[in-house]
Every structure is written in structure tokens, then in C-alpha cells.
């Protein structure tokens, strides 16, 4: 099978028939073999009933329905597991992503050998309250990940099949799938300018809280990707530095007091009356706690079943 088209959705009953017909038209024009996999993320409208009707009319349509709303990441993760096409393409169900972009995305994967191609909605029809925070998060993600993409959160993306079978998307990490793919060893990541269409039906399902959650998810994925299998390198290093800083301050204060005693000169304040004493004490305690945290995290990591799961691309045995 050439293409698996994955469409996560939540309360998008109006757009599904039009989207299905549009995708079928593009697939027929380019002679692609395909499957269209809808993932109903606990919709409360008639979305699932419409998917069942579409299935009776079109054998390419498949569907997965969640019992309740789990989020876009969960929908993508389940769909990735079920996808069978050589190239997997994700898009939103609200008709803001154009199926006409699919052939070029497919070509980039098959002919230019990209692992992942992300869409870039260069001209957007979103309000300024959404576009400005999006640009800030894209800039922060580029800086932290080293991946030079302009639009990490674009729903229109294409993947080689082995990419989606390797990565795991959870929480709200769908925003950072290119980062997850890079940490998994898929570094050939490209970008394609795609059309962003104005929303035709319904309303957006994401509020302002997604920007806070997105920043926290970025920190999480950066830390897990870099130190997930060696937490002692992070916590231990920070702990040792803090402990040494506190110890050096304490030794300095003791040395100064001993000097005054030896020189028989007046010593203005006791060590415990000085702010530096408490700074040193906090640094020593914090350093000890960070080191112990790293030690415990290392024990947990070493006993995790996936501690030695590595991605092998090729073998000659």
C-alpha cells in the first residue's frame, strides 16, 4: 500500500464527507493505493455515525473510536500502530489542511529519501493571539532541538512507515513529533510550504492553555531525550557542583575566622550570624539531595525493562 492517511478528529461531523471525497479524488488522480484512517477522539456529535456511513460507501475508509476524549497524541499513537502504508500522512479533519499537498509530500519521502516532512503554513488565517505565541514556540523549539523547521505543530506531515512504528507519542507531544523522531535517530527531516485554509466548519478545539502545556512538554522531551537513560549525569553533576560551592564557601568562612584567631584580631560576627553561612548550608543540602535524586533515578533506569532497547537500522550477522 502506498499511503496511509491518518486523520484524528473531535466533533467534526460537518467536514468529514467533504474531506473524504476530496482525498479520494486526489488518490484516484495520482493512482495511489491508500487507506484513510479516521480516529474519533471521543466525539459527542455524529462524527462516528458519519464515519460508519463513509465506510459503507468507500472501502478505503477505516475508523477507530475512543470511548472518551484522550487527546490528539493518543489518537496519533494508536493510528501509527495501525497504519500499513509505506508513507504515513497526517492531517487535520477541519479542512484547513489541503489533500492536494499529499502527492508532493509523498514524493519527498519516496524520491528525496526524507524520514519526515513537515508542512509549513507560511500564510496563516489564524488570529494574532494564536500566530504570535506559535512563532515564539517554534523559535524556542528550533533553538533547543537544533531542527530547522518553521512550523513544528503543523498537522500536515509525512513519515516513512518505520518512523511511525518506532516513535511513541504521548501526553501532548504531538507538537514535537519531529523532535521525538530526531531523538529516535531519524535525522533526515524536511519541510514543505503548504496551503493553510480558513476554517469552514466548527470551532477550534484548542485553547490558550496549550501554549503553557506546550512549553512544559518541550522541556520534558528535551530532558528525557538527553538524559532519559543517564539521569545521574544531570542530577549528579548539578549536585556535585552545588555541594562543592557550599563546601568552598564554608571553608572560606572557617579559614577567615581561624586567621583572626591566630592574628589575635577582633572578629566582628560569628559564622552563624553571616548570610553566607546559610547560603553555604543550603548549597550543601541541595547538592546532597540532587546527588541522591540522580542515584535513585539511575537505579530506576537500570531496572526498567527498556533500559537496553536500542534502534538497530541494519545488521550483518
WOWOCOR-V652276 format. One record per run of one state. SS is the DSSP state (H for helix, E for strand, - for the rest). FROM is the first residue (numbers start at 1). TO is the last residue. If there is no record, write none. Layout:
# WOWOCOR-V652276
ss={SS/SS}
from={FROM/FROM}
to={TO/TO}
This chain:
# WOWOCOR-V652276
ss={-/E/-/H/-/E/-/H/-/E/-/H/-/E/-/E/-/H/-/E/-/H/-/E/H/-/H/-/E/-/E/-/H/-/H/-/H/-/H/-}
from={1/3/10/13/30/34/41/47/58/61/66/72/83/87/91/97/98/99/111/116/121/128/146/157/161/167/173/184/189/194/196/197/209/228/231/264/271/274/275/303}
to={2/9/12/29/33/40/46/57/60/65/71/82/86/90/96/97/98/110/115/120/127/145/156/160/166/172/183/188/193/195/196/208/227/230/263/270/273/274/302/317}
